[in-house]
Amino acid sequence: MYTTGNSVEQVFGGAIIKQGDRTPLGFNFRDENGELVSLLGATVDVKLANRQGVVLSTRAILSDEYTATFSIGASDVTGSGEMRIEFTINYPSGIKEKFPSDDWLRIKITSTLDDLQKTGVAYITFEKMTSDFQTQFNVFKTDIVKETDLQKKRVDDLINSTPQPSEIVDARGGEKTLKARIDNMEAGTDSKLVQLQKENQFLVKNASATAISPNALAPTFTRATSRDYKGRTYGVNQPVYDMGGLLVDPAFPESFTIPTLNVLNAQEGTVEVSIIPLVLADTVNYCRIDYPSTGRFLLFVNAAGKISFSIDEWGGASISTGNGVVKVNEPFTAALRWNHKAKEYSLFVNGKKTGVKYYDKTVKGDFGSTMSVIHNYAAIVTKLRFSKIARPDKELKY
């Protein structure tokens, strides 16, 4: 049993796929209403295909209630170029559901790539995906019309030239003529096509309301020297992946930054991040944006494992958890949300709403030009998602 009208969102990975690396890719799934799909008790199967056929079939790992992850290694992929991904969620009830319903998730894989500024995995634009779907829709409808007209003509010729055998009588299915039954089937097909068109329009509207601009600049990873890690040498600006994410150690120095232009707007938005800290100290800075004048947008952790989020002057107001929430080598998730219209900013930690503070964009103005994701102490980033809207509580709590 398969349903339609669903979609897939990437939540981490996808910057580089390179020979010898097993780059983790993470995905969330949304139903026909745009709601996140819970994967509790379910399994997720993945198929990846090039133009010749399926080149990888694997079972994804569920990293949380909503996220499925899998990796693509050099031995899994035959060649490079455009690939198509299809997911099957096997629910505990026995129902199977294919994602995405309107096409495939498409990626491009390059054979080698040493700089995150060069796109190793690049999703086609939503406009292109929609255009492809519309083309398939039109071809499908045209083929149905041609086939239906051909069958009508054949039926009319049979009725006019020969006695009607019992098979034709049975094929009428209760209708007075076989032509009448075919007409009814055509009407039903047209109805289903209209429904598919409505679902596609919903997907276009939902994605355009939440997605980051296609003009957004790529994230940047930099390291001026080579480094050795776990018996392997990594070249200049070549990232290290470990423990399911991107390792960043500012002591080398290494940096992982996001240009805010066309990505983050001080009017409203949401940043969702999952981090494995390798060091606790006073004070560890994550997701840091310095305002052009004074003050900062900052997620920070102290030596006692307390998490805080602040959009204010240095030393200003912040939202904080208690001590002991963050531990070395253990992942935590945080969602940072702000909304000028609602006059508030909020912090969610490990799926729980921690608190709310007053926010007014006019006080500090627009954000600075760059977010430093891992700013001053080593950590691993396993998930990073930006939204241009302030996502509702139900999507950030679990």
Disulfide bonds with the S-S distance in Angstrom:
none
